[in-house]
Amino acid sequence: YPDKFYNTNLLNAKLLGTDNIKILFTLQDECIPRILIELLNKSPNNWYWSIRCHPGYFDYIDTIDGQLKQYNNVDIKVNSCSPLPLILEHVDVHITAWSAVVLDANDFGIKSIVYHASAKLIFRDSIANDDVYYLDNAADIIEKIKTSYRKLRSQYSKIKYPSFANVLSKYKHGVVE
């Protein structure tokens, strides 16, 4: 992960410093999808949007960040460069077009919402089991989050490991302290 943005304290302040709904939105490429802009414009201002750039597009983080500067409840730099498990420990819901992060989120007991038509095929079994929701417009996504976001995050994570943040805090430059 690029060290220039990763900061455990800053990530914790953003993710742990609020009781508001925290949403992880994973991008597929360097483009901001129209649905993300619609979600940001139509959702309550107290929702925190953790935007994660695809690792293959780290060079575009500054550009994407500049395009999202008008939103005070959005972060892409810290969330794109922090370890994914650290973020998944603290978000309430995951939204993506068709990212494999759906599988990671499921391991943490977090339901995902997919909005791209391709995701209906890719995640058809998970959609059929209600582990993933297919919603293709901002209004339906916002309504789903408003009415059932507490159910979108399972009470118990499927991963039975110690807190990733606690494990990570014991390492410095790859050495256990």
Beta strands, then each sheet from edge to edge (+ up, - down):
strand 1: 22-26
strand 2: 48-52
strand 3: 74-75
strand 4: 93-96
strand 5: 112-114
strand 6: 132-134
strand 7: 171-172
strand 8: 175-176
sheet 1: 3+ 2+ 1+ 4+ 5+ 6+
sheet 2: 7+ 8-
end
